[in-house]
Amino acid sequence: MKKTMINLIPGPVSVPEVVLAAAHHDFASPDLDTDFLELYCQTEARLQKILGTKNSIIIQTGEGMLGLWGALKSCLRPGDRVVAVCSGVFGYGIADMAEAIGAEVRRISLPYDQTFANAKELEQLVADFKPLMITAVHCETPSGTLNPLAEIARVKREHGVPLFCVDTVASAGGAPVEADRHLIDLSLNGSQKCLSAPPNMTFVSVSAAAWEVVDRVNYAGYDAFKPFKNAKAEFYFPNTMYWHGTAALSAAAGLILDEGLENVYQRHADAMHYCVERARGIGLELFATPEAVKAPTVTALKVPEKIEWARLHKACHENGLAIAGSYGSLAGKVMRIGHMGTQANIALLKTGMDILEKVLKK
Ligand SMILES: *Cc1c(COP(=O)(O)O)cnc(C)c1O
């Protein structure tokens, strides 16, 4: 990307210099040097604060998808029952992934422009089907929505569902996840969204209940969680850990905590409101319905009917603005502005929205 580019892609986002610099060392061996173990523990402690959990967090090399696959494969065996709350590309995607592992999956199926609201249907399904796991996506990045988690957590508790697995990749560090309050057993994350680190690390919180299931399932594979259970205590990781990537992730988490979580969430909310207001001012329409909860980290807009997305995208790029299209059935119909992490910045958004306005006028 050109230096002058305004990056408003919803991940990977712009990485601050100090985070890049944290990775820029000639580190020793993470297998032998206990400094690595200290860094790993420090990173875990920082991420626990951001996710709002006392559960242990495993940190692996790879981006978000690795954590998604690792969690599902480590906890599900063929025939296990899963109820998937689906309201977007990732929600339906996780349901398909669980099915690919052989799980029996029932979906709470919502259109992509809505968020979870009707606990009755979920409650009925969970009561009848008795799943091992409920899955949900907090921020559906492709549609710019944020699923409320409290009611799903209530259903989990009242019906004694062992595991609640939530994709918080695009919300953690931009909106309160509060994993413990929401009874999340597995909070799945990547480094390149709100954390604003390079796209090379995944981190997943694992509750005691989830560890029990991981033990029982005993999945072996590169993405397996089980070898991480005693990795810290025994200082024995299943593979050579990525010291540079861990250092960058720790620095990125440190920046968020230094700013203060409440301030960070307010900055994201302010960025979202500014983005929505500007979009409306230019005559653009939100993709999500008015009833849906809007994500504070990304805004999805309808591509105006008379405009071809590929042309608009190209024109924005030529004018120094990087924004994104969307995925699946939303491709070509939805465009997205990422205001997560470093990009939750009103001055940056103003410059970007000015360019978008200029391009659209032509
Ligand atoms: C980005 C993202 C992921 C992970 O995708 P990557 O391949 O790591 O980019 C998973 N879920 C959601 C909701 C995301 O936004």
The ligand as a Tripos MOL2 file, in Angstrom:
@<TRIPOS>MOLECULE
LIG
   15    15     1     0     0
SMALL
NO_CHARGES

@<TRIPOS>ATOM
      1 C1        -11.5210  -11.3430   10.6140 C.3       1 LIG1
      2 C2        -12.4830  -12.2470   11.2530 C.ar      1 LIG1
      3 C3        -12.1790  -13.5890   11.5100 C.ar      1 LIG1
      4 C4        -10.8650  -14.2150   11.1950 C.3       1 LIG1
      5 O1        -10.4870  -14.0870    9.9240 O.3       1 LIG1
      6 P1         -8.9400  -13.9280    9.5180 P.3       1 LIG1
      7 O2         -8.7040  -14.9670    8.5250 O.co2     1 LIG1
      8 O3         -8.1470  -14.0660   10.7440 O.co2     1 LIG1
      9 O4         -8.8370  -12.5620    8.9660 O.co2     1 LIG1
     10 C5        -13.1240  -14.3590   12.1460 C.ar      1 LIG1
     11 N1        -14.3150  -13.8560   12.5130 N.ar      1 LIG1
     12 C6        -14.6420  -12.5730   12.3130 C.ar      1 LIG1
     13 C7        -15.9590  -12.0670   12.7760 C.3       1 LIG1
     14 C8        -13.7390  -11.7270   11.6770 C.ar      1 LIG1
     15 O5        -14.0450  -10.4490   11.4660 O.3       1 LIG1
@<TRIPOS>BOND
     1     1     2 1
     2     2     3 ar
     3     2    14 ar
     4     3     4 1
     5     3    10 ar
     6     4     5 1
     7     5     6 1
     8     6     7 2
     9     6     8 1
    10     6     9 1
    11    10    11 ar
    12    11    12 ar
    13    12    13 1
    14    12    14 ar
    15    14    15 1
@<TRIPOS>SUBSTRUCTURE
     1 LIG1         1 GROUP 0 **** ****
